[in-house]
Amino acid sequence: MPYIPVAVVESGGGSGGGLFDAYAQVSYTQPQGTDGGSSTGGSDQVFPINTEDFDPSGLLSLPGSNQIDLTVGTYWVEGWLMVTQPNARARSKLRNVTDGSDLVYGRSYYHAGTTLQFSDYVPLRGRFTIASTKTLELHYIIQGAGTNTEGLGISTNMFGPEKYAELTFWREA
């Protein structure tokens, strides 16, 4: 079951009339012990999404190429992506590829670590409306140029699959 922020949910008083009528979650998941992969700094990049964690109402599909097809509606999205980059700024966004527009921008983030052996979350949350099914992508940008071979997260090699990004969508009723 997804975590739904208390400030966003309205009680339906048992009548089923809450603020949301459906939800779904996708992620970037790798086998246990597998790092997230290389990141490229200095320009807008697509962050991988490869797993549909749950979608009981059929809100979305993963057509491939790190894309999400999401059905019509007004949504609250909450998620994060992992970055490993010392002394760097990072930011995330949810991009509407179909229309060539940005839907939600993540918070500005600064990682003050001095070593590559530390991964951190870059959060993203916000509300948006789409009038028809759209193809979406999770994007990121990291300050600086070059490639970091562990830039999309370092594995823990503990407790099963590694998770390096997660997006949960709640559709408003």
CORNORBEL-V251732 format. One record per backbone hydrogen bond with DSSP energy under -0.5 kcal/mol. CO is the residue of the C=O (numbers start at 1). NH is the residue of the N-H. Records with the same first field share a line. If there is no record, write none. Layout:
CO: NH, NH
This chain:
2: 4
3: 5
5: 8, 9
6: 9
10: 19
12: 15
19: 173
22: 171
23: 57
24: 169
25: 53, 54
26: 167
27: 29, 50, 51
28: 164, 165
30: 162
31: 34
33: 35
37: 152
39: 148
45: 140
51: 27, 53
54: 25
55: 58
59: 71
61: 63, 69
64: 67
67: 64
68: 70, 136
69: 61
70: 134
73: 130
74: 172
75: 128
76: 170
77: 126
78: 168
79: 124
80: 166
81: 122
83: 120
85: 88
88: 111
89: 143
90: 109
91: 141
92: 106
93: 95, 139
94: 103, 104
95: 97, 137
96: 100, 101
101: 96
104: 94
109: 90
110: 112
111: 88
113: 87
120: 83
121: 123
122: 81
123: 107
124: 79
126: 77
128: 75
130: 73
134: 70, 136
135: 97, 98
136: 68
137: 95, 139
138: 47
139: 93
140: 45
141: 91
142: 42
146: 41
147: 149
148: 39, 151
150: 153
151: 84
153: 36, 37
162: 30
164: 82
165: 28
166: 80
167: 26
168: 78
169: 24
170: 76
171: 21, 22
